[in-house]
Amino acid sequence: MAAASPSAQSGPLDCPATHAGEGGLLQLVSFVVGEEEFAVPILAVQEINRVLPITRVPQSPEFVEGVINLRGKIIPVVDLRRRFGLPAAEPSPDSRIVVVEVSGRVIGFTVDRVNEVLRIDPSVVEPPPAMATGSRTDYVSGVGKLNDRLLILIELGRLFGVGTIEQIDRAAA
């Protein structure tokens, strides 16, 4: 596991996506979508897979790519590019499906690349900037300031809120 050292300090952020784990450090899985680097709590991640064949589901929301059969279990897959309002892109050899559990549901989402597992001090995480708050970005729980990069922390419960999960469930049914 790579440890990131802080370049600037601020007060710790108290939200579910950034609760500290062992040793008081946040344990996160970082990944890239478009030009930005994001992270989710490692405890929410069940596994990370290469892109598997995805079966499209008619009349599903635009951001739902379809479903995959993962060891006999049907899992809906969300395209994070579309969920974030970015243009769709063809999968590359670096593309991955990150499988997470949210509100008792197992959901996969595609990312352009998985970077690493990070352990960071909560003090390097700041609340999202005021200009970034709103219905399209309310899933951002904070921004981690690492040496030479910014890491956008995602609150999976907000990204896949009740309405979104209902849409995903209908697509997977």
Buried (B, 14 or more C-beta within 10 A) or exposed (E): EEEBEBEEEBEBBEBEBBBBEEEEBBBBBBBBBBEBBBBBBBEBBBEBBEBEEBEEBEEBBEBBBBBBEBEEEEBBBBBBBBBBEBEEBEBEEEBBBBBBEBEEBBBBBBBBBBBEBBBBBBBBBBBBEEEEEEEEBBBBBBBBBBEEEEBBBBBBBBBBBEEBBEBBEBBBE
